[in-house]
Amino acid sequence: MSIICGLPLLECVYCLACARWAWKRCLHTAGHESENWGLATIEEFEPIPRHCRLILASYEDDLHNPLWAPPGGYGVNPDWMILRKNYEDTQGRVPPYVIYLDHDNADIVLAIRGLNMAKESDYAVLLDNKLGQRKFDGGYVHNGLLKAAGWVIDAECDLLKDLAKKYPNYMLTFIGHSLGSGVAALLAMVVVQNLNRLGNIDRRRIRCFAIAPARCMSLNLAVRYADVINSVVLQANQDDFLPRTATPLEDIFKSLFCLPCILCLRCMRDTCIPEEKMIKDPRRLYAPGRLYHIVERKPFRMGRFPPVVRTAVPVDGRFEHIILSCNATSDHAIIWIEREAQRALDLMLEKDHIMEIPVKQRMERQETLKREHSQEYKAALQRAVTLSVPHAFSPSPYGTFDDKEDDFNSKVGTPGSSTKSKNRESWDDLIERLFDKDESGHMVLKPSKLTIHDVTLK
């Protein structure tokens, strides 16, 4: 009799649990993760719209006679285009890319296009991956994207080295959209690990902007390289699906014609997985680096409002959940991201013009911004340690399909290469290893002294 009475009670518990899940799912909006992030400033966000336009310009065959230029043009000087490579030049190893010398902004830019749905070679790059297959600097990365990045640095190393030497005050910037963003992010990591190949340039001269990025690296790497890599995600109606779903890219594009179905199923599955479990999975891939979230909608409000850009180096809450929306794919388009990024920048400039900040105060604000980013980066590392993110202390091995790599690491004495070592680096030792004090006593990042584990470059 007690068993019979207990059945309805059990059913009620299940119904309440399902109702709670559905309610949380319905209230989870695209701006939920970034609602407590800080606002981006003009100085840090200004490069993003023009880099989006450079990616758009890379689709043109002749910049002197562009076919799809917007009314205002791309803002790209065709005479400053140093190099263009198409699919024939890259042999399908990597999407087409350009190298552009931006004298107006003291920038050497390598821009990589996004996925071409008509090219099998792009799909081959996406499909070349298995969970936990490729280790890099104590974490995990997408195998095909890392191989593409290795091909680019092998092909363009000498040219980039000459340009960096000829223009010592210029930044070296890697940018990409969609598939190209993953290649650009891993390319920046490879360059940081091989600074000697570019004439031992300062790590602080290197930066990357991944537009609508693919999830291409494990959480410890996403946080550790946040001083170099920046990701841009648009929320026009809801969020771009690609930075949110941890579904392997090969599964997404194999199911391209049933994309809404696979996103819905993945959404239900990920919602039932505790976030702590996600964070402690060392092979789970994430959107890389510092995140810039362009938000222009609020829950229960009709229409758009002026876009706001929020930024942070999050550890937990790094776009873990998919947002179901009919606009999940349109928010991925580079043309919409460029348009909304420019709108957000125009609003920042308008507000800044009203305040009429003197030049000296602007320079002081830039220095303050650098210190704040360094402090936020340090706090993110500490947060990773607090949450027990795997390998947040230093590179260490985990299960991999490539056993030869462990043998190579043990021979060269790579940090964390011994599978028997259980010693953890303390928080103070980690900060001492990664940071140094400048003349004013503030903590600044040291040039990287880590060595590349997984890619052998000629």
C-alpha positions in Angstrom: 0.0 0.0 0.0 2.8 2.4 0.8 4.5 1.6 -2.5 1.3 2.5 -4.4 0.9 5.8 -2.4 4.5 6.7 -3.2 4.2 6.4 -6.9 2.1 9.7 -7.4 4.6 11.5 -5.1 7.5 10.3 -7.2 5.7 11.4 -10.4 5.1 14.8 -8.9 8.8 15.2 -8.1 9.7 14.3 -11.6 7.1 16.7 -13.0 8.4 19.6 -10.8 11.9 18.9 -11.8 11.0 19.0 -15.5 9.0 22.1 -15.0 11.9 23.8 -13.2 14.3 22.8 -16.1 11.9 24.2 -18.7 11.4 27.4 -16.7 15.2 27.9 -16.4 15.6 27.1 -20.0 13.0 29.7 -21.0 14.5 32.4 -18.8 18.1 31.8 -19.9 18.8 34.6 -22.3 21.8 35.4 -24.4 23.0 38.2 -22.1 22.8 36.1 -19.0 26.5 35.2 -18.8 27.8 38.7 -19.4 25.3 40.7 -17.3 28.0 41.2 -14.6 30.9 41.8 -16.9 32.5 45.2 -17.3 31.9 47.6 -20.2 34.4 47.6 -23.0 36.2 50.9 -23.7 36.9 52.6 -27.0 40.6 51.9 -26.8 40.2 48.1 -26.6 37.2 47.8 -28.9 38.2 50.2 -31.7 40.2 47.6 -33.7 37.3 45.1 -34.0 35.0 46.8 -36.6 37.9 47.6 -39.0 39.3 44.1 -38.6 35.8 42.8 -39.5 35.9 44.9 -42.6 39.3 43.5 -43.5 37.9 40.0 -43.3 35.0 41.1 -45.6 37.5 42.6 -48.0 39.5 39.3 -48.2 36.5 37.8 -50.1 37.1 40.3 -53.0 39.3 39.2 -55.9 40.2 42.8 -56.8 40.1 45.5 -54.2 40.5 48.2 -56.8 37.2 47.1 -58.3 35.3 45.5 -55.4 32.0 43.7 -56.2 30.3 43.7 -52.7 31.7 46.7 -51.0 29.2 48.5 -48.6 28.3 52.2 -49.3 31.2 53.4 -47.0 33.7 50.9 -48.6 35.9 48.5 -46.7 38.3 51.2 -45.6 41.2 49.1 -46.9 44.0 50.5 -49.1 44.6 48.0 -51.9 48.2 49.1 -52.2 48.9 48.0 -48.6 47.9 44.4 -49.3 51.1 42.5 -49.1 49.9 39.0 -49.8 46.8 37.1 -50.9 46.5 33.3 -51.0 43.6 31.3 -52.4 42.6 27.7 -52.2 45.1 26.7 -54.9 47.9 28.4 -53.1 47.1 26.8 -49.7 46.4 23.4 -51.3 43.2 23.2 -49.2 45.3 23.0 -46.0 43.8 26.3 -44.7 41.1 28.7 -45.8 42.3 31.7 -48.0 44.0 34.4 -46.1 45.7 37.8 -46.7 48.5 39.8 -45.1 47.8 43.5 -44.9 50.1 46.3 -43.7 48.0 48.9 -41.9 50.2 51.9 -41.7 47.4 54.1 -40.3 47.1 51.9 -37.2 50.7 50.6 -37.0 49.5 47.0 -37.6 50.7 43.9 -39.5 47.5 41.9 -40.0 47.0 38.3 -41.1 43.3 37.8 -41.9 41.8 34.3 -42.5 38.4 33.9 -44.1 35.6 31.8 -42.8 34.1 28.5 -43.9 33.3 28.1 -47.6 30.4 25.7 -47.7 31.2 24.8 -51.3 34.8 23.6 -50.5 35.5 20.1 -49.3 38.9 21.1 -48.0 37.3 23.3 -45.4 35.2 20.4 -44.2 38.3 18.3 -44.1 39.9 20.7 -41.6 36.8 20.6 -39.4 36.5 16.8 -39.6 40.1 16.2 -38.6 39.5 15.9 -34.9 38.7 13.5 -32.1 38.0 14.2 -28.4 41.3 14.5 -26.6 43.3 13.7 -29.7 45.7 16.7 -29.8 47.6 18.1 -26.8 49.2 21.5 -26.8 50.9 23.3 -24.0 49.3 21.2 -21.3 45.8 21.5 -22.7 43.8 20.3 -25.7 43.1 21.9 -29.0 41.2 21.1 -32.2 43.5 18.8 -34.3 42.6 20.1 -37.8 42.7 23.7 -36.8 46.1 23.3 -35.2 47.5 21.6 -38.3 46.2 24.5 -40.4 47.8 27.0 -38.1 51.1 25.1 -38.4 50.9 25.2 -42.2 50.4 29.0 -42.1 53.4 29.7 -39.8 55.6 27.4 -41.9 54.5 29.2 -45.1 54.6 32.8 -43.8 57.2 32.8 -41.1 60.0 34.5 -43.1 57.6 37.2 -44.4 56.2 38.0 -41.0 59.7 38.0 -39.5 60.9 40.5 -42.1 57.8 42.8 -41.6 58.1 42.7 -37.8 61.8 43.6 -38.1 61.2 46.4 -40.6 58.4 47.9 -38.5 59.4 47.4 -34.9 56.7 49.6 -33.5 53.8 47.7 -35.3 51.6 45.1 -33.7 51.3 41.6 -35.2 47.6 40.8 -35.4 45.9 37.5 -36.4 42.2 37.7 -37.2 39.7 35.3 -38.5 36.0 34.5 -38.7 34.2 31.2 -38.0 36.6 28.5 -39.2 39.3 31.1 -39.8 38.9 32.3 -36.2 39.9 28.9 -34.9 42.9 28.9 -37.1 43.9 32.4 -36.1 43.6 31.7 -32.4 45.8 28.6 -32.6 48.2 30.4 -34.9 48.6 33.1 -32.2 49.4 30.3 -29.7 51.9 28.7 -32.0 53.6 32.0 -32.6 53.8 32.8 -28.9 55.4 29.4 -28.3 57.9 30.0 -31.1 58.9 33.7 -30.7 62.4 32.9 -31.9 61.1 32.1 -35.4 59.9 35.7 -35.7 63.1 37.3 -34.4 62.3 37.0 -30.7 59.7 39.7 -30.8 57.9 40.7 -27.6 54.8 38.7 -26.7 53.0 42.0 -26.1 53.3 42.8 -29.8 51.1 39.8 -30.6 47.3 39.8 -30.5 44.5 37.9 -32.0 40.8 38.7 -32.7 38.6 35.7 -33.2 35.3 36.8 -34.7 32.4 34.4 -34.0 34.9 31.9 -32.8 34.8 28.1 -32.9 35.4 26.4 -29.6 38.9 25.3 -30.3 40.9 24.9 -27.0 40.5 23.6 -23.5 39.5 25.9 -20.6 43.0 26.2 -19.1 44.4 27.4 -22.5 41.5 29.7 -23.1 42.2 31.5 -19.8 46.0 31.3 -20.0 46.2 33.0 -23.5 43.6 35.7 -22.7 46.3 38.3 -22.8 46.8 37.6 -26.4 43.5 36.2 -27.8 40.2 38.1 -28.0 36.9 36.6 -29.0 33.9 38.6 -30.3 30.4 37.2 -30.0 27.2 38.9 -31.3 23.8 38.8 -29.6 21.4 40.4 -32.1 18.4 38.3 -31.2 20.0 35.4 -29.3 23.6 34.3 -29.5 25.7 32.9 -32.3 25.5 29.1 -31.9 29.1 28.3 -32.7 30.8 29.8 -29.6 28.2 28.2 -27.4 28.0 24.6 -28.4 30.6 22.1 -27.3 29.3 19.7 -29.9 32.2 18.6 -32.1 32.4 20.8 -35.2 32.4 17.7 -37.4 29.0 16.6 -35.9 27.5 20.0 -36.6 28.5 20.2 -40.2 27.7 16.6 -40.9 24.2 17.4 -39.7 24.0 20.8 -41.5 20.5 20.2 -42.9 19.2 19.2 -39.5 21.1 21.9 -37.6 18.1 23.0 -35.5 17.5 19.4 -34.4 21.0 18.8 -33.3 21.2 22.2 -31.5 17.9 21.4 -29.7 19.1 18.0 -28.6 22.5 19.4 -27.5 20.8 22.2 -25.6 18.7 19.7 -23.7 21.7 17.5 -23.0 24.0 20.3 -21.8 21.4 21.8 -19.6 21.2 18.6 -17.6 25.0 18.5 -17.1 26.2 20.4 -14.0 28.6 23.2 -14.9 31.1 21.9 -12.4 31.3 18.7 -14.3 31.8 20.6 -17.6 34.6 22.7 -16.1 36.5 19.7 -14.8 36.4 17.9 -18.2 39.9 18.8 -19.5 39.1 17.8 -23.1 36.0 20.0 -23.4 36.8 22.8 -25.8 35.9 26.5 -25.4 35.8 29.8 -27.2 39.4 31.3 -26.7 40.7 34.1 -24.7 39.1 37.4 -23.5 35.4 37.6 -24.6 33.7 40.6 -26.1 29.9 40.2 -26.0 27.8 42.6 -28.1 24.4 42.7 -26.5 21.5 44.6 -28.0 18.3 42.8 -26.7 16.9 42.3 -23.2 14.4 39.7 -22.0 10.7 40.6 -22.2 11.5 43.7 -24.3 10.3 44.1 -27.9 12.8 45.4 -30.5 16.5 46.2 -30.2 18.2 48.8 -28.0 21.6 50.5 -28.6 24.3 47.8 -28.5 26.4 47.5 -25.4 29.8 45.7 -25.4 30.7 43.8 -22.3 34.0 42.1 -21.8 35.7 39.8 -19.3 38.1 36.8 -19.0 35.5 34.4 -17.6 36.3 31.0 -16.3 32.9 29.6 -15.2 30.0 30.8 -17.3 32.0 30.9 -20.5 29.0 30.5 -22.9 28.2 27.0 -21.6 24.6 26.8 -22.8 23.0 27.0 -26.2 20.3 29.6 -26.7 17.5 28.3 -28.9 16.5 30.9 -31.4 15.7 31.2 -35.1 18.5 33.8 -35.3 21.2 31.5 -33.9 22.8 31.2 -37.3 22.3 34.7 -38.6 24.2 36.1 -35.6 27.2 34.2 -36.9 27.4 36.2 -40.2 30.5 38.4 -40.4 28.5 41.2 -42.1 26.1 41.5 -39.2 28.9 41.4 -36.6 30.7 44.2 -38.5 27.6 46.3 -38.6 26.6 45.9 -35.0 30.3 46.3 -33.8 30.5 49.6 -35.7 27.2 50.8 -34.2 28.5 50.0 -30.7 31.8 51.8 -31.4 29.9 54.9 -32.8 27.9 55.1 -29.6 31.1 54.9 -27.5 32.7 57.7 -29.6 29.6 59.8 -29.3 29.5 59.5 -25.6 33.3 60.1 -25.4 32.9 63.2 -27.6 30.3 64.6 -25.2 32.6 64.1 -22.3 35.5 65.8 -24.1 38.3 64.0 -22.3 41.7 65.7 -22.7 44.5 63.9 -24.5 46.6 63.5 -21.3 43.7 61.9 -19.5 43.1 59.6 -22.5 46.7 58.4 -22.2 46.3 57.8 -18.5 43.1 55.9 -19.2 45.0 53.6 -21.6 47.6 52.9 -19.0 44.9 52.2 -16.4 43.2 49.9 -18.9 46.4 47.9 -19.3 46.8 47.5 -15.6 43.1 46.5 -15.2 43.4 43.9 -17.9 46.5 42.5 -16.2 44.7 42.3 -12.9 41.7 40.7 -14.5 43.9 38.2 -16.2 45.6 37.4 -12.9 42.2 37.0 -11.2 41.0 34.7 -13.9 44.0 32.4 -13.4 43.3 32.4 -9.6 39.7 31.6 -10.3 40.7 28.7 -12.5 42.9 27.4 -9.6 40.0 27.8 -7.2 37.6 25.9 -9.4 40.2 23.1 -9.8 40.3 23.4 -13.6 42.5 20.6 -14.8 46.1 21.7 -15.7 45.4 25.3 -14.6 48.7 25.3 -12.7 51.1 24.1 -15.4 51.2 21.8 -18.4 50.6 18.2 -17.5 49.6 15.1 -19.5 46.2 13.6 -19.7 44.9 10.7 -21.7 45.7 11.2 -25.4 45.6 9.1 -28.6 49.3 10.1 -29.4 51.5 8.1 -27.0 54.6 9.3 -28.8 54.1 12.8 -27.5 54.5 11.7 -23.9 57.8 10.0 -24.8 59.0 13.2 -26.5 58.0 15.4 -23.6 59.8 13.1 -21.1 63.0 13.2 -23.2 63.2 17.0 -23.5 62.1 17.6 -20.0 58.9 19.6 -20.8 57.2 20.9 -17.7 54.6 18.5 -16.4 55.7 15.8 -18.8 56.2 13.1 -16.2 53.1 11.0 -15.8 54.3 10.0 -12.3 54.6 13.6 -11.0 51.7 14.6 -8.8 53.2 17.9 -7.5 51.1 21.0 -8.1 52.5 24.4 -8.6 51.4 26.8 -5.8 49.4 29.9 -6.7 52.3 32.2 -5.7 54.8 30.3 -7.8 52.4 30.5 -10.8 52.1 34.3 -10.5 55.8 34.7 -10.0 56.4 32.6 -13.1 53.9 34.5 -15.3 54.2 38.0 -14.0 56.8 40.6 -13.2 56.8 44.1 -11.7 57.3 47.2 -13.8 58.9 50.4 -12.6 55.7 51.6 -11.0 55.3 48.4 -9.0 52.4 47.0 -11.1 52.2 43.4 -12.2 52.9 42.8 -15.9 53.0 39.7 -17.9 56.4 38.2 -18.6 57.3 37.0 -22.1 56.4 33.4 -22.5 59.0 30.9 -21.5 57.0 27.8 -22.2 57.9 25.5 -25.0 55.7 24.0 -27.7 54.8 20.4 -27.0 52.8 19.2 -29.9 53.8 20.9 -33.1 57.3 20.4 -34.5 58.0 23.4 -36.8 60.9 23.4 -39.3 
